[in-house]
Amino acid sequence: MPVVTAEPRHLPEIQAIYAHHVLHGTGTFEEVPPSLEAIEARFRAGTEAGYDWLVAEDASGVLGFCYAGPFRARSAYRHTAEDSVYVRDDVRGQGVGRALLAELIARSERRGIRRMLALIGDSENAGSIGMHASLGFAHAGVLRACGFKFGRWLDVVIMQRTLGPETPPVP
């Protein structure tokens, strides 16, 4: 299962995977799946800003995707990124997300990102929490009951990982 840089040709499958998570999962707090045009705009904005979008694929198509993006717009956060990882429902639990995130971490570190954050929807999202922990993310906090989806209040679990030296040199 190769992990490669996402290209525009992957975007319809990325949109379909994400739409499934929007409609059936609590890992994202979006409630209406974004259109293909909206996904294209997000992809373009992220890649033009220098962030990576990756896909894992095999003969069946895109198995999952991930991307890094800015944690916040203020310039002081420019060395901190937030990750997002989504896997096709029929291949969950098979290491696709882990392979994607491992490559995203490596590429982000090479680009000068020094902290990567994961804001994981739903404190019951054991798969995502465990995957992040297995790749060196540490629990940093929980935002309690800050999202409401599928008729219930949802937490956001915050995890973070250092990329590069613990105390990076001053840029």
N, C-alpha and C positions, 0 to 999 in steps of 0.2 A: 504494500500500500504506500505508494509514493506521496510525500507531502511536497507540494509545489506552490509557487506564487500564483494566486488567483488571477484569472484573466476575465475580460468581459464575457467571453463565451460560457464561463461558469455561473454567471449571475442568475440565469433562470433556475438552475438547480439550487443555488444558495437561497434564492427567494422561496422556493418550495420547502426546503428544510426549515427555514426560519418560520414560515407561515404555520407549519405543523406545531412548532414550539409555542408560537403565539396562541394558537387555538386550543392546545391541549396541555401546555406545561406552565409551570410557575417560575421557570428560570429566567423568563423575561416578563416584565410587567406591562408590555404592550398588550393591548386587548384586540386590536384590529390589525391583521397582517398588512404590512406595507406593500405597496405595489412594486412591480419590477422596476418601474421608473424611480421610485423612492430608494430602492436598494442600489440602483445604478448611481444615484446621486451620493449616497453614503459611501459607496466604494470609491467613487471619483474624489470626493472630499478627503477621505482618509489617505488614499495613496498619493494624492497631490501634496498632502501635508507631510509625506515621508513615512507613513506608518505601513506596516505589512498587513496584507490580507492573504491568507493561505487556504488551500484546499487539500484534502486527502482524497485520492480517487483510485479507482480500479476499473476493470472492464464494465462494471455495472453503472459507473458514473461517479458523481461526487458523493463521498461517504460522510463528509463533514467539512466545516469551515471554521476558521477563527480569524480574529484580527485584533490588532492593538489600536488604541486611539488615545487621545489626550484625556487625562484624568479630569482636569478642569482647564478652562481657557486662559486663566491668568498666567503670565509669563514665568512666575516663580515655580510653576509645576511642570515646566518644559522637559524635565528629566524623569518624570513619572508618567507611566502609561497605565491604562486599564485594559485588561484582556476580555474578550468575549469568545466563547467556544460553543458551537452547536453541532450535533451529530445526527445523521439520519436515523430515524427511529428503529429501523430494522437491523442496525449494526451497533446499537448502544451496548456498552459493556465489553466491547471487543478491543479496546485500546486505541481507537481512532482519535478520541479527544486528547488522550495523553500524548500521542505522537504529534498531533497538531500543536498543542501547547508547548511541548518541549522545543519544537522548531521555532515557534514564535518567541520564546524566551531567548534562544540563542541569537536569533536575528535582531531582536530588540536590544540585547546587550551590545552587539557589534555596532548598533546605531547610536550608542551613547545613553540609552535609557538606563537609569540606575535603580529605580523601584518600579515594580509591576504590582498593580492592585487588581484584585478580583472582587467585584461586588455581586455576590451570588444571591439570586432571588430564591427565597424560601429556605428557612433554616432546616427543613426536612429534605433538602436536595443533597442527600448523602453522596450520590455519584460525583457531582461537581466538587463538593467539599473534599471528598477523598482524593479525587484526581489532583486537585490543586495541592493538597497536603503531600501527596506522593512526589510532587515536583518541587518541594521545598517552600511552599507558601505556609505562612504561619497565621493563625487566627489573630485578627487585630480588633475585632469588635462585632457587635450586632446592633443593627438599627431595628428596634422592635416595632412590629405592626405598622410599618410605614407604607405598605402597599395593600390594595384591596382588589382581589381577583377571584373569580369563581366562587363568590359569596363568602370569602373568608379573608381575614387579615393575614398578611404575610410579612415576615422579617426579611432583612437583607443581611447576609453574613459578609463581613469584610475580611479579606485575607490579603497578605502582602508578601512579596519576595524581594530580596536584595539581588540586584544584578551587578556583577563586578565586585569590587572591594566594598566591605561594610561601610567604610567612610571614604567615599569617592574623593578624588582630588578636585580642587576647585577648578571649574571650567575656565 
